Each structure stands twice: as C-alpha cells, then as structure tokens.
C-alpha cells in the first residue's frame, strides 16, 4: 500500500543532511559547551554556529537568538517574561482568538494572576481587523501577541502593519512564527517585531528544540532559572545535538526558501483545484492570497472529518482534522469557530499540509482515494440523500 504523509504542519521528517550533522554530537563531540577544556570548546563552537544560522534565516543578530526546548516554551517565555518585566507599566495583553494553544493557555494562566487579556476577533478568512487592534490598546497595554501563519488554516497576518501600530503606542510585539519559519520570508528588522517564537521540527529539524528571538534592548524576565546558559537568560545545559540540527535545518531553509515556497505553493494549488473540481460541495478555509504555501484546509460538507481521516489512514494517507495539538479532541476547532464557520462544516474539515517530500503522484493518489471516500460517506449520509448528492 502506498504511504503518503500530508501532515507537515504537525511535524516534518528530519532531513538526512540534518541528521548527519547531528550524529557526532551524541558521542564524539559530547562536551558540555559551558566547560573550558578543548572538547567542550568544540561544542561551544557548534552552538555558536547554530545560533548564527538561525539568526541568518530571520535576519537577526546571533546574540538575539535564545534556544529553548521548542515553540511552546518560547511562547510561554515571551508572554510571561515580558509581562513580568514590565508590570510597572501595566498588566494588559492583546492577542487573537485563533492563536496556538501555547498562547491561549498561557493567556489563561496569566489571567488567573491578575493580567487582563483581550482576544481579538477575526474575519471569515482569519484576518484580524487592524482598527480593532489599535482601539483595544490602553495605557496599561504591555504586549501584543499575534500568530504569523495560522497552524490550522494557514492565513498569514500583516505583521508589518501590526508592528507599526505597536510601535506607535509603545507596546511590545511578539509573533508566533512556528508555522511561518522556513515557509515565508522573515526579516525581523524589516518587520519590526520585538520577540518571535520558532521551532526546529517544523523545518525538517529535530523535535525538542526551538528558539525565541528577543530584539536587543528588550527587557524580559527569565522563565527558567539556574545556570548562566543562553547568555544568562535560559538556564539548563543546552540540547546540543538538537541545536546543531536546528541550525543545519535553518541553514538549508534559508538557502532553499524561494524554491521551497514556489514548488510547495504549486502543489497546494494543484491539489485544491483538483479536489474542488472532482468533489462537489467542498470549501477551502482561510485566505488564498496570503497563505502558508503548504496549507490546504478543506471542508467536505455534511460528512464527518474523523471518518474521512480514518478511511484515509486505512489507505496509507496521513492528514489532520485540525491542529495536531488538539486532533484527539472532538471539540470544534477554535480557529474555524472564530472565523464564523458553522459547526456542522467544521466537523467535516480536514487539514492537508504539503511538504518538501510530497510529489504530484502522491497528491493524485490522495485525490483518487478522497473521491472514493467522500462518495461512500455521502451515500450513507441522510443529509446528502435529502439534498440528492448521492
């Protein structure tokens, strides 16, 4: 049976070149980067190189990149650290209703400790309203946190415009770029962001490693306390093998960014076109103009997404009914709900996410099976029968 992986937004396979660069740091170059002897200094050099590589991908300075255990830690650190360090100014944060749970749940945590959190609405394509954002700012607002590319529907927010509003009012801007990194051009200096979260395993690097960009001069409290690692901002012996892999993956992403975006976008557009032509009553969610290149979030009306997912899996096809972090929940997607999509349509939604190892032949196989599966499920659906779809 053919195997097709179309869940690259959940995680990506580690590229061979990345793994090859990581392997020596499990055994041969195992020294602690904080020690002074020569094998440790070899590790320190590898750590510095990885930091430079990640910084180059986003046009940051290396001393503005701080390694973490992943994107969720970076999100937690950004929110908690900024609000703690600037509590003398205020206790108000602005975010959106379509954030990753690493932001939403941190917001809930902060609310229980006296922080006021405003959650912005989005339109039917998943965009925030810039006027609503600006009107939500008060003299107590410390931070705005916005997801760059949404992990479910792929909509890319106008970060530059959001940054200009934040600067106008003297408010810090944090961007969750976990999905955007390596998939859209990112220049933190041009965008004017203050903090940005990243993750290694979304760009063909290893799991368990990420980073937080902190613009030079931004005051932030530490999330993890202990030793002096990460320029005294993030304690704990560094995950050297993971960091080396993240650095290599970032380097490869930077070198291949334009071609990656072009090829993945073409495959995505082909897939969406074929699905809509061959399967009636399908709706693409999110913006098509400003979208993650590999994201195809599609609703199949009047059938259940879980049934589609299971039948695809039986045919060797891996997809998601929403974000990977909530795929085991039957609760309707908070992202699609915020976009005003009816509950019955939400339950028939599948997220297909295309990556660098996806081929046109893979997509043709998926389309073939989708036609069969959707046809079978609609034949069993009383609603489909009522509408004469089967």
HELIX and SHEET records of a PDB file:
HELIX    1   1 UNK A   16  UNK A   27  1                                  12    
HELIX    2   2 UNK A   38  UNK A   58  1                                  21    
HELIX    3   3 UNK A   62  UNK A   64  5                                   3    
HELIX    4   4 UNK A   71  UNK A   85  1                                  15    
HELIX    5   5 UNK A  101  UNK A  111  1                                  11    
HELIX    6   6 UNK A  130  UNK A  136  1                                   7    
HELIX    7   7 UNK A  159  UNK A  168  1                                  10    
HELIX    8   8 UNK A  188  UNK A  191  1                                   4    
HELIX    9   9 UNK A  229  UNK A  232  1                                   4    
HELIX   10  10 UNK A  240  UNK A  255  1                                  16    
HELIX   11  11 UNK A  257  UNK A  278  1                                  22    
HELIX   12  12 UNK A  305  UNK A  314  1                                  10    
HELIX   13  13 UNK A  324  UNK A  326  5                                   3    
HELIX   14  14 UNK A  334  UNK A  338  1                                   5    
HELIX   15  15 UNK A  343  UNK A  346  1                                   4    
HELIX   16  16 UNK A  360  UNK A  380  1                                  21    
HELIX   17  17 UNK A  382  UNK A  387  1                                   6    
SHEET    1   A 2 UNK A   4  UNK A   5  0                                        
SHEET    2   A 2 UNK A 317  UNK A 318  1                                        
SHEET    1   B 7 UNK A  65  UNK A  68  0                                        
SHEET    2   B 7 UNK A 210  UNK A 214 -1                                        
SHEET    3   B 7 UNK A 195  UNK A 199 -1                                        
SHEET    4   B 7 UNK A 172  UNK A 176  1                                        
SHEET    5   B 7 UNK A 141  UNK A 147  1                                        
SHEET    6   B 7 UNK A  92  UNK A  96  1                                        
SHEET    7   B 7 UNK A 116  UNK A 120  1                                        
SHEET    1   C 3 UNK A 282  UNK A 284  0                                        
SHEET    2   C 3 UNK A 295  UNK A 300 -1                                        
SHEET    3   C 3 UNK A 349  UNK A 353 -1                                        
END                                                                             
